[in-house]
């Protein structure tokens, strides 16, 4: 019985992980497309994440060269308190950051003080957010 429960639990985590990876890949592609449209250089990379519940997997990472500095879009993990995954968008040299927290209705953008930004996720919102993080 325990083995059957372990397999069921493992399949549930695999489904959650695949849904998370689909969301992360879509967010990364969208941010890369919007950045390129702004003529900002985009460098793509990958990193490995190891989580106890789901094991090791790879995610996309973006480094964006904005006229005011750099932005790093970096997935943190699927297992996140109160969310279905977390992706950080951090600015350099300011070290300002927002967190994208996954949920059933898409991403919620949160400040470091856990205040949600209640804005629709559009190209204009991304461009404004990038400028605000770098100023």
N, C-alpha and C positions, 0 to 999 in steps of 0.2 A: 504494500500500500504506500509506503514512504517513497519508493522509487517512482511510482505513478504520479504522486504529488510533486516530486522533484522535477519530473519531465514536464508536467503541466505548468509549473511555476517557471521553468526554463523557457518554454514556448511563449508564455506571456511576456517575459522579459525580452525575448527576441523580437516580438511584435512591437513592443514599446521602443526598443532600440532602433528598429527600422523606421518607425514613424518619426522618431527624433532625428535620425540621419537625413530623412527626406526633408524635414523642416529646416535643418541646418544647411543642407546643400542649396535649398531654394533661397534662403536668406542670403547666403554667400554669393550666389549667382546674381541676385537682385542688387546687392550692394556693389558688386563688381561692375555690373552694367551701368548703374547710376553714376558711379565714380568715373568710369570711362567716358560717359556722356558729358561729364563736367571737365573732361580733359585732364583728370587726375591719374597719375600713373598707379597701376595696381599690380602688386607682386603677390602671386599665389604660392601657397605652401601647404603642407599637411603636417599634422602632429598626431601622435598617439595618445589616447586617453585610456587609462586602466581604472575600471570601477569594479568593486567587489561583486555587485549584483549582475553585471552584464559582461564582464571580462574586458579584454583590450580591443580597441577599434580605432580607426583613423578618421579624422575630421579635417575639413578645409580651414585654412587660416589666411586672412588677407592683410597685407600691409599696403596702406593707401598713402600716397604722397600728395598731400594737399598743399596749396601755396603757403599756408600758415604753419605747417608742421606735418606730422604723420598721425595716421589713425591705424589702430590694430583691431581687427574683428577676429575674436578668438573664442571658440566654443570652450566652455569650462567642463560641462558634463551633463549627462541625462539626469542623474540623481541630484536634485536640488530641492531645498526646503520649500514646500508650497507650490512647486512648479514642475512641469514636464521638461526639464532641461534649462540650461542657462548659457547664454552667449554674451561676452563682454565686448563693448566698443570703447577702447581707451585711446586718449589723445596724448601725443608727445609734442612739445615738452611740458604741457600743463599738468599731465597725469590725471586729468578729469576723465570720468568714466560714467557710462550708463550700462545697465544690465538688461538684456532681453530675456524675459522669462516666458517659457512656453506654456501654453494652456490650450484648452479645447477650442478656443476662438482665435487662436493665433498667438502672436507675441504681445506681451505687455512690456513697455519700456519703463524701467525704474531707475531713479537716481540712486546714488550711494546712500542717501538718507532714507531710502525705501519709499519715496514719493513717486507714484506713477505719473508718467507724462501722458495725459489723456488727449493724444493727438492721433489722427489717422496716419498710418504708415504709408507715406507717399514719397516720391522723389524729392519734392520740395521740402518736406519735413526732414528727410535725411540730409539734404544740403544745409538746411538751417541748423540742424543738430550738430553736424560736423563743424560748422563755423563756430557755434556756441561752445563746443567742447575745446576748441583750439584757441579761444579768446580769453 
